[in-house]
């Protein structure tokens, strides 16, 4: 006799990647979407590329309904614009921080001599 438990499986991780090129499209485009292992790969690729990851399960559910390669629907413009604005601000802060860090490193009296 096999023993069973009523422990539910944890929900599968989901991810959607967007690209927005103002010169070539009117709206952000879904460039990748998936769940489980595919979602993990999307997230790993974003992390490796230094792309900020926004965790918003409700928005992911909505964006996951858009076919890969298609622009997001007009109903999501405002929400996605707010997320992109946040991401751009975070990326700029990170860039400024790294520039300041590099400048301090160059001017540090503790530089290693090669």
Order of alpha helices (4+ residues) and beta strands (2+ residues): beta-beta-alpha-alpha-alpha
